[in-house]
Amino acid sequence: MRTILTIAGSDCSGGAGIQADLKTITSHRMYGMSVITALTAQNTTGVFGVMESTYEFTSMQIDAVFSDIRPDAVKIGMVPNNDIIKVISEKLVLHNAKNIVLDPVMVSTSGSRLINNDALDMLKTTLMPLATVITPNIPEAECLSGIRIKNKDDMEKAAAMISSLYSGHILIKGGHLEDTSDDLLYRHGELFWFEQEKILNKNTHGTGCTLSSAIACSLAEGFTVKESIYNAKQYVTGALKSNLNLGKGRGPLNHCWNL
């Protein structure tokens, strides 16, 4: 059985973060493990509180996983401060982790900021270089590139700018575009567009967490980055089209649609 580690924040409402990751991993018939970087009080309507983990306890969690059940892939989500970013970077290097998918979670679906301002530079310089692929959405790509993104041309410009900081694969997700949901994969000046129909479903809580975890699952099975993204998009599309409707705000996906 393939083993996947998710390093992220916990969502008590079950739609995003650690909970979405473990559901996604299980739906891929793989074994999921978790390192919790923060507890959040949130639901489909917003984030009401965050309790961050410590450097020491995050370190203990990562060591406990790698010393016993080594992950075939690692997904990284919410990293709320410098200490958390520092220890994750140190431990992934120490344990020679492979197939790392970084979802640079900066803003929740409801618009709440989930990373400290002073942690952004450390994310760029220490954690991003370790990743096989990073998966920013458009607001996150704007933070990483420093430019506004209004269309597909802007996405290409932003990807080129981010590539000056990071030599791996960059997947800029187009879900915030008005007319399309096309995603851009960029590396070393080469780009590939994943064309995607706009799915009319407001319930998108945890979509980014789900996609990045699904990519990690395919990487663990030996698929290429492009193949892994394609597989993950098929899974997320099915989860959206299942039209689960829970909660009073932007509800969660149906992670079990394929079981």
C-alpha positions in Angstrom: 0.0 0.0 0.0 1.2 3.5 -0.9 1.7 5.8 2.1 1.0 9.6 2.0 1.9 12.2 4.6 -0.1 15.4 4.9 1.5 18.3 6.8 -1.3 20.9 7.2 -3.8 22.6 9.5 -6.9 20.9 10.9 -10.4 21.9 9.8 -12.9 21.0 12.5 -15.8 21.1 10.0 -14.1 18.4 7.9 -14.1 20.0 4.5 -10.5 21.3 4.1 -7.0 20.8 5.6 -6.0 17.6 7.2 -9.5 16.2 7.1 -9.9 16.8 3.3 -6.4 15.4 2.7 -7.1 12.1 4.6 -10.4 11.6 2.9 -8.8 12.1 -0.5 -5.9 9.7 0.3 -8.4 7.1 1.6 -10.5 7.5 -1.6 -7.4 6.7 -3.6 -7.0 3.5 -1.5 -3.8 4.6 0.1 -2.7 5.0 3.7 -2.8 8.5 5.1 -0.7 10.0 7.9 -0.8 13.6 9.3 1.3 16.2 10.9 -0.9 19.0 12.2 0.6 22.5 12.0 -2.4 24.4 13.5 -5.9 23.8 14.8 -8.5 26.0 13.2 -12.1 26.8 14.4 -13.8 27.1 11.0 -16.8 25.9 9.0 -18.2 26.6 5.6 -18.9 30.3 6.4 -15.4 31.3 7.6 -12.4 30.9 10.0 -13.1 32.0 13.6 -9.8 31.1 15.3 -6.3 29.5 14.8 -4.1 27.8 17.4 -0.7 27.2 15.9 1.6 24.3 16.8 5.1 24.7 18.1 8.5 24.1 16.4 9.2 21.3 18.9 5.9 19.5 18.6 5.8 19.7 14.8 9.4 18.3 14.8 8.3 15.4 17.0 5.3 14.6 14.7 7.5 14.5 11.6 10.1 12.3 13.2 7.5 9.9 14.5 6.1 9.4 11.0 9.4 9.1 9.1 11.0 6.8 11.7 8.2 4.2 11.4 6.1 4.4 8.3 8.0 6.2 5.5 5.8 8.3 3.2 5.9 7.7 -0.6 4.8 11.3 -1.0 4.3 14.4 1.1 1.6 17.1 0.7 2.2 20.4 2.6 -0.7 22.8 3.2 -1.1 25.4 5.9 2.2 26.6 7.4 1.3 29.5 9.6 4.6 30.9 10.8 8.4 31.0 10.4 9.1 28.3 13.0 6.8 25.8 11.4 8.2 26.5 7.9 11.8 26.2 9.3 11.2 22.8 11.0 9.3 21.3 8.1 12.2 22.3 5.7 14.8 20.9 8.1 13.1 17.6 8.6 12.2 17.0 5.0 15.9 17.5 4.1 17.0 15.3 7.0 14.7 12.5 6.0 15.3 12.9 2.3 11.6 13.2 1.6 10.4 12.5 -2.0 7.4 13.6 -4.1 6.6 16.8 -2.2 3.5 18.7 -3.2 3.3 22.2 -1.7 -0.1 24.0 -1.7 0.9 27.5 -0.5 -2.2 28.1 1.6 -2.3 31.8 2.2 -6.0 32.7 2.0 -9.0 30.5 2.8 -12.0 30.1 0.4 -13.9 32.5 2.5 -11.1 35.2 2.3 -9.4 34.7 5.7 -5.6 35.2 5.7 -4.0 31.9 7.0 -0.2 32.8 6.9 1.7 35.5 8.8 3.2 38.2 6.6 6.8 37.6 7.8 6.5 33.9 6.9 6.0 34.5 3.2 9.7 35.2 2.5 10.8 32.0 4.4 8.2 30.0 2.5 9.8 31.2 -0.8 13.4 30.6 0.2 13.3 27.4 2.3 10.2 25.3 1.6 9.4 26.0 -2.1 12.8 24.8 -3.3 12.1 21.4 -1.8 8.8 20.9 -3.7 8.3 18.7 -6.7 5.3 20.9 -7.6 3.6 23.9 -6.1 -0.1 24.6 -6.6 -1.0 28.2 -6.0 -4.4 29.6 -6.9 -4.6 33.0 -8.5 -4.6 35.1 -5.3 -1.7 33.0 -4.0 0.2 33.4 -7.3 -0.3 37.1 -7.1 1.3 37.1 -3.6 4.2 35.0 -4.9 4.8 37.0 -8.1 3.8 40.5 -7.0 1.6 41.1 -10.0 -2.2 41.2 -10.6 -3.7 38.3 -12.5 -6.8 39.0 -14.5 -6.5 36.5 -17.4 -4.5 33.7 -18.9 -1.8 35.9 -20.2 -1.3 37.3 -16.7 -1.0 33.7 -15.4 1.8 33.0 -17.8 3.6 36.2 -16.7 3.2 35.3 -13.0 4.5 31.7 -13.6 7.6 33.1 -15.3 8.2 35.4 -12.4 7.7 32.7 -9.8 10.1 30.5 -11.7 12.9 32.9 -10.9 12.4 31.9 -7.2 11.7 28.2 -7.8 12.9 25.7 -10.4 10.3 23.0 -10.0 6.8 22.6 -11.5 4.4 25.5 -11.0 0.6 24.8 -11.3 -1.4 28.0 -11.2 -5.0 27.1 -10.8 -7.5 29.1 -12.8 -10.6 28.6 -10.7 -10.8 32.4 -10.0 -11.0 33.2 -13.7 -14.4 34.4 -14.9 -14.9 32.5 -18.2 -12.8 29.4 -17.7 -11.2 27.2 -15.0 -8.1 26.4 -17.1 -4.9 25.6 -15.0 -1.4 26.4 -16.1 1.6 24.1 -15.6 4.9 25.8 -16.0 8.5 24.8 -15.7 11.8 26.1 -17.2 10.0 28.2 -19.7 7.7 25.4 -20.9 4.0 25.7 -20.3 1.0 23.4 -20.6 -2.6 24.3 -20.3 -5.1 21.9 -18.6 -8.5 23.0 -20.1 -11.3 22.7 -17.7 -15.0 23.5 -18.0 -16.5 25.9 -15.4 -18.5 23.7 -13.0 -21.6 25.5 -11.6 -21.2 24.5 -8.0 -20.7 27.1 -5.2 -19.6 24.4 -2.8 -15.8 24.5 -3.2 -14.6 24.4 0.4 -11.3 22.6 0.5 -10.8 22.2 -3.3 -7.2 23.2 -3.2 -6.4 20.9 -0.3 -8.1 18.0 -2.2 -6.3 18.7 -5.5 -2.9 18.8 -4.0 -3.4 15.6 -2.0 -4.7 13.8 -5.1 -1.6 14.9 -7.0 0.6 13.5 -4.2 -1.3 10.2 -4.4 -0.6 9.8 -8.2 3.1 10.9 -7.7 3.4 8.1 -5.1 2.2 5.6 -7.7 4.9 6.7 -10.1 3.0 8.9 -12.5 4.7 12.0 -13.9 3.8 15.5 -12.7 1.6 16.1 -15.7 -0.1 12.8 -15.4 -0.6 13.2 -11.7 -2.2 16.6 -12.2 -4.5 15.2 -14.9 -5.6 12.4 -12.6 -6.1 14.7 -9.7 -8.2 17.1 -11.8 -10.4 14.2 -12.9 -11.0 13.2 -9.2 -11.8 16.8 -8.1 -14.1 17.3 -11.1 -16.1 14.2 -10.0 -16.2 15.4 -6.4 -17.6 18.8 -7.5 -20.1 17.3 -10.0 -21.4 15.0 -7.2 -23.2 18.2 -5.9 -22.9 17.5 -2.2 -24.7 20.3 -0.3 -23.8 20.7 3.3 -23.5 23.8 5.5 -24.7 27.4 5.3 -21.7 28.8 3.3 -19.4 27.3 0.7 -19.9 23.6 1.4 -17.3 20.8 1.1 -16.7 18.4 -1.8 -17.9 14.8 -1.9 -14.5 13.1 -1.4 -16.1 9.6 -1.5 -17.8 10.0 -4.9 -15.6 7.4 -6.5 -16.0 4.7 -3.9 
